[in-house]
Amino acid sequence: MTATASTTPTPPAPPSAASGGGPRLGPVGWLRWGWRQLTSMRTALFLLMLLAVGAVPGSIFPQRSIDPGRVADYIAANPTVAPWLDRLSFFDVFASPWFSAIYLLLVVSLLGCIVPRVRAHWAAVRTQPPRAPARLDRLSAYAEGESATADPAEVLDRAEAVLRRRGYRVARHDQTSLSAETGYLRETGNLVFHIGICAIIIGVAYGYLLGWRGDVIVPAGSSFASTVSTYDTITAGPLVDTEAIPPFQLTLDDLRVAFEEKIASQLGAPRAFQATVTTVERPGAAPVTQPLNLNAPVVIDGADVYLLGNGYAPVVTVRDSAGTVLYREATPFLPQDGSYRSVGTVKVVAAAPKELGLSGLFLPTADPRTDAPVASIFPDLRNPELVLAVFEGTLFPGVGPSRSTRSTPPR
């Protein structure tokens, strides 16, 4: 006796979540998953922390947008490390691709997190409180009382008035019950906080893309015309047309500076900076004279003009052996310390047969002792001196000093 049997193969069951397989995600599913991860509050906080960490090199290393000279000096003093730092944009941190990527991801994350929450919160605020349950004993905390004489409508009116005074939102769904809720303003404050952060970040980005900054030294009594070539340093955003910079004119009429002279422990501390400027907004416009103080800029054709610092610009006169004036100009010297020990250079290209270069220090109040070190002991003009080294020949780096002299300019 024989027996035969046949079987029909069945396809394997798809993997389930219990077996560890999970559903397969297509391209759209992966995009949704990535978007949810990016717009989560955890990711936004991580990107905010990453942005703060990424800004640290900008406070440690000199930045080209602020002081290109210091960047060049740092690179020259660190020939081994500086090229690698430059490749990683550590001298242009806030314009680097990696910092911009963190910045943009943070903005997208915040917007993607805020917009759905605002929509949901707006719907929740407009929705009335839910109907009070018929059985209060189902709630975790409740209280009850009875009155044999009070009218039900009067009780509801009194309860509604008390709840509204305490900030509850009240709704009546019928003539025998009312419901109230509070706490929805907490989410409003949370959203306002996050919207404020997002607005600050977008505002900073807007200022970077469409803003510009120019620095220029203007001696007292001199004028300045706003063009790209007349600024000492200028930094413009990627979307700024430098040819459209406002063509205003500014004359520094006077600059008064006061220093502490009575309190010994604060001797030389600055006490007041008061400048008077005359501005012409556009060619052909009437001049306007107005004060310019620290943290009180003058607005000219949409540009804010700030008083960032001050120093001395002694009038240096150079004559040849025949008495002919080869150079006479107010020459800015840059302060190096609180006593205004300042450095500067003078280029006398009219000298013959060799050009002359003067480099050295301006001391507002030099120590009168002959054996004293070369330093200023007070920031105001009390005993001004120039200490200069003289270079001769063609004016280019590398020519050594031929002789030096010490002179006292007139006040």
C-alpha positions in Angstrom: 0.0 0.0 0.0 1.3 3.4 -0.9 0.2 6.9 -0.1 1.0 10.2 -1.7 0.6 13.7 -0.5 1.1 17.1 -2.1 1.7 20.5 -0.5 1.3 24.0 -1.9 4.1 26.4 -0.9 2.9 29.6 0.9 4.8 32.9 0.6 6.5 34.0 3.8 4.7 36.5 5.9 6.0 40.1 5.8 8.2 41.0 8.7 6.3 42.6 11.6 7.3 45.1 14.2 7.3 42.2 16.7 9.9 40.3 14.8 12.1 43.5 14.5 11.6 44.1 10.8 9.2 47.0 10.7 7.6 48.5 7.6 9.8 49.5 4.7 10.2 53.2 4.0 10.2 54.6 0.5 11.8 57.8 -0.6 8.8 59.9 0.5 8.8 58.1 3.9 12.5 58.8 4.4 11.9 62.5 3.5 9.1 62.7 6.1 11.2 61.0 8.7 14.1 63.4 8.0 11.8 66.4 8.2 10.4 65.3 11.5 13.9 64.8 12.9 15.0 68.2 11.7 12.0 70.0 13.0 12.0 68.4 16.4 12.7 70.6 19.5 15.6 68.3 20.4 17.3 69.0 17.0 16.7 72.8 17.3 18.3 72.9 20.8 21.2 70.9 19.5 21.7 73.2 16.5 21.5 76.2 18.8 24.2 74.8 21.0 26.3 73.9 17.9 25.9 77.5 16.7 27.2 78.8 20.0 30.2 76.4 19.9 30.9 77.3 16.3 31.0 81.0 17.2 33.8 80.4 19.8 36.7 80.5 17.2 35.4 83.9 16.1 36.1 85.3 19.5 39.5 83.6 19.8 41.1 84.2 16.4 41.2 87.6 14.6 38.6 88.1 11.9 39.2 89.5 8.5 35.9 91.4 8.5 37.0 93.3 11.7 40.7 93.7 11.4 42.5 92.3 8.3 45.8 93.6 9.6 45.7 91.5 12.8 44.9 88.4 10.6 47.9 89.1 8.5 50.1 89.5 11.6 48.8 86.3 13.1 49.4 84.3 9.9 53.0 85.7 9.7 53.6 84.8 13.4 52.2 81.3 13.0 53.3 80.0 9.6 52.7 76.3 10.6 49.2 76.4 12.1 47.8 79.5 10.5 47.4 78.1 6.9 45.3 75.2 8.2 43.2 77.6 10.3 42.7 79.7 7.2 41.6 76.6 5.2 39.0 75.9 7.9 37.8 79.5 7.7 38.7 80.2 11.3 39.6 83.8 10.3 36.2 84.2 8.5 34.0 82.2 11.0 30.8 84.0 10.5 31.0 83.9 6.7 32.3 80.3 6.5 30.3 77.5 4.8 30.1 75.4 7.9 28.8 78.2 10.1 26.3 79.2 7.4 25.0 75.6 7.2 24.4 75.5 10.9 22.7 78.8 10.7 20.4 77.8 7.9 19.5 74.5 9.5 18.7 76.2 12.7 16.3 78.6 11.0 14.6 75.8 9.1 14.3 73.7 12.2 12.8 76.5 14.2 10.3 77.5 11.5 9.3 73.9 10.9 8.8 73.5 14.6 7.0 76.7 15.3 4.5 76.8 12.3 2.6 73.6 13.2 2.6 74.5 16.9 1.2 77.9 16.2 -1.6 76.4 14.0 -2.5 73.8 16.6 -2.4 76.4 19.4 -4.6 78.8 17.5 -7.1 76.1 17.0 -7.0 75.1 20.7 -7.4 78.7 21.8 -10.5 79.1 19.6 -12.0 75.8 20.8 -14.4 76.0 23.8 -13.6 74.0 26.9 -15.1 70.4 26.7 -18.4 69.6 28.3 -18.3 68.9 32.0 -18.5 65.1 32.7 -21.8 63.8 33.9 -20.1 61.7 36.7 -17.6 63.9 38.6 -16.3 60.9 40.6 -14.4 59.8 37.5 -12.1 62.8 38.0 -9.0 62.6 40.1 -10.0 65.6 42.3 -13.5 66.9 42.7 -15.8 68.5 45.3 -19.6 68.7 45.5 -22.2 70.6 47.5 -25.9 70.9 47.7 -28.3 73.8 48.2 -32.0 73.5 48.7 -32.9 77.1 48.1 -30.5 78.5 45.4 -31.7 78.7 41.8 -29.5 76.6 39.4 -29.1 79.4 36.9 -28.0 81.8 39.7 -25.4 79.3 40.9 -24.0 78.9 37.4 -23.8 82.7 37.1 -21.9 83.1 40.3 -19.6 80.2 39.4 -18.9 81.7 36.0 -18.1 85.2 37.5 -15.7 83.7 40.0 -13.9 81.5 37.4 -13.6 84.4 34.9 -12.0 86.7 37.6 -9.4 84.0 38.2 -8.5 83.8 34.5 -10.4 80.8 33.5 -12.1 80.4 30.1 -15.7 79.4 30.7 -18.3 77.8 28.4 -21.9 76.8 29.0 -23.1 73.8 27.1 -26.5 73.6 28.6 -28.6 75.2 31.4 -27.4 72.8 34.1 -23.6 72.7 33.8 -20.5 74.8 32.8 -16.9 74.0 32.1 -13.7 76.1 32.5 -10.0 75.7 31.7 -6.8 77.7 32.1 -3.1 77.3 31.4 -3.4 77.8 27.6 -1.4 81.1 27.8 1.7 79.0 28.9 1.9 77.7 25.3 1.5 81.3 24.0 4.5 82.4 26.0 6.5 79.5 24.8 5.7 80.2 21.2 6.4 83.9 21.6 9.9 83.1 23.0 10.7 80.8 20.1 9.4 83.2 17.5 11.6 85.9 19.1 14.7 83.7 18.8 13.8 83.0 15.2 13.3 86.7 14.5 16.7 87.5 16.0 18.4 84.9 13.9 16.7 86.0 10.7 17.4 89.7 11.5 21.1 88.9 12.0 21.2 87.1 8.7 19.4 90.0 7.0 21.9 92.4 8.3 24.8 90.2 7.1 23.4 89.8 3.6 22.2 93.4 3.1 24.4 95.4 5.5 27.7 97.0 5.1 30.3 98.6 7.4 33.1 101.1 6.7 35.8 102.4 9.0 37.6 105.7 8.4 39.8 108.0 10.5 38.8 111.6 10.2 41.1 114.2 11.9 39.4 117.2 13.5 38.8 119.9 10.9 38.9 117.4 8.0 36.1 116.2 5.7 35.2 112.8 4.4 33.2 111.8 1.3 31.5 108.4 1.4 32.7 106.3 -1.5 34.1 102.8 -1.5 37.7 104.0 -2.2 37.7 106.6 0.6 37.1 104.2 3.5 40.1 102.7 5.3 38.4 99.4 5.6 35.0 98.4 4.2 33.0 95.2 4.6 29.8 94.6 2.5 27.3 91.8 2.6 27.0 89.4 -0.4 23.9 91.1 -1.7 25.2 94.7 -1.3 25.9 96.8 -4.3 28.9 98.9 -3.1 28.3 101.4 -5.9 24.9 102.2 -4.2 26.5 103.2 -0.9 25.0 106.6 0.2 27.3 109.4 -1.1 27.1 111.6 2.0 29.8 114.1 3.2 30.9 114.5 6.8 33.2 117.1 8.4 34.5 116.7 11.9 34.3 120.2 13.2 35.4 119.5 16.7 36.1 116.6 19.1 36.3 117.2 22.9 37.6 114.5 25.2 37.8 114.7 29.0 39.9 112.4 31.2 39.9 111.9 35.0 42.5 114.1 36.7 41.4 114.2 40.4 40.8 110.6 41.5 44.2 109.0 41.8 42.9 105.4 41.4 41.2 106.3 38.1 43.7 108.8 36.8 43.5 109.0 33.0 40.1 107.2 32.7 37.9 108.7 29.9 35.0 110.7 31.1 33.4 112.4 28.1 33.6 112.2 24.3 31.7 115.0 22.4 32.1 115.5 18.7 30.4 118.1 16.5 29.9 117.2 12.8 28.5 118.9 9.7 26.9 116.5 7.3 25.6 116.8 3.7 23.2 114.0 2.9 23.5 114.3 -0.9 25.4 116.6 -3.3 23.6 119.9 -3.4 21.7 119.3 -0.1 22.0 121.9 2.8 24.6 121.2 5.4 23.4 120.2 8.9 25.5 120.6 12.1 24.8 118.2 14.9 26.4 116.4 17.8 27.9 112.9 17.6 28.3 111.0 20.8 29.1 107.4 21.9 26.1 105.1 21.3 24.2 108.0 19.7 24.9 107.7 16.0 24.1 110.3 13.3 21.8 109.0 10.6 22.7 110.1 7.1 20.6 108.8 4.1 19.9 105.5 5.9 23.5 105.0 7.1 24.3 105.2 10.9 27.6 107.0 11.6 29.1 106.0 15.0 32.0 107.4 17.0 34.0 104.3 17.7 37.2 105.7 19.1 39.5 108.7 19.1 43.2 109.4 19.1 45.7 112.0 18.0 46.7 113.3 14.5 49.7 115.6 15.0 50.5 118.0 12.2 53.9 116.8 11.0 56.0 119.2 8.8 59.0 118.0 6.9 61.3 120.5 5.2 64.4 120.0 3.1 67.8 121.8 3.7 66.5 124.8 1.8 63.4 125.2 4.0 61.0 124.0 1.3 58.0 122.2 2.9 58.0 118.6 1.5 55.2 117.3 3.8 52.7 119.0 6.0 49.6 117.1 7.1 47.6 115.9 10.1 48.8 112.4 10.4 46.8 109.9 12.5 48.7 107.9 15.1 46.8 104.8 16.5 46.6 104.5 20.4 48.1 101.3 21.8 47.2 101.6 25.5 45.1 103.6 28.0 47.7 106.4 28.1 47.4 106.8 24.3 50.9 105.8 23.5 50.3 105.8 19.7 52.1 104.5 16.6 52.1 106.0 13.1 54.1 106.5 9.9 54.8 109.3 7.6 55.7 108.9 3.9 57.6 111.8 2.3 57.6 110.8 -1.4 58.6 114.4 -2.4 62.0 114.1 -0.8 65.1 114.0 -3.2 67.3 112.4 -4.1 65.8 109.7 -1.9 62.4 109.3 -0.5 61.9 109.5 3.3 59.8 107.4 5.7 59.2 108.2 9.3 57.9 105.6 11.7 57.5 105.8 15.5 55.5 106.9 18.5 53.4 109.9 19.6 53.3 110.5 23.3 50.6 112.9 24.5 52.3 113.2 27.9 55.9 112.0 27.8 57.9 111.6 31.0 60.1 114.7 31.2 63.0 112.8 32.7 65.7 112.2 30.2 66.4 108.6 31.5 62.7 107.7 31.5 61.4 104.9 29.2 59.6 105.9 26.0 56.0 106.0 27.2 53.0 108.3 27.9 52.0 108.8 31.5 48.7 110.5 30.8 46.3 110.4 27.8 45.7 114.2 27.5 48.1 116.6 25.9 50.5 117.7 28.7 54.0 117.1 27.3 53.5 115.9 23.7 56.5 114.3 21.9 57.2 112.4 18.7 59.8 109.6 18.7 60.6 108.7 15.2 62.9 106.4 13.2 63.9 107.8 9.8 64.1 105.6 6.7 65.6 106.7 3.4 65.5 105.2 -0.1 62.6 103.7 -2.0 59.6 103.3 0.4 59.0 99.6 0.6 59.4 97.0 3.5 62.9 95.9 4.2 64.8 99.2 4.3 66.5 99.7 7.7 66.6 102.9 9.6 69.5 105.2 8.8 69.2 107.5 11.8 66.6 108.5 14.4 65.6 111.7 16.0 63.4 112.9 18.9 61.4 116.1 18.5 58.7 118.0 20.4 55.9 119.3 18.1 54.0 122.5 18.8 50.7 122.1 20.7 
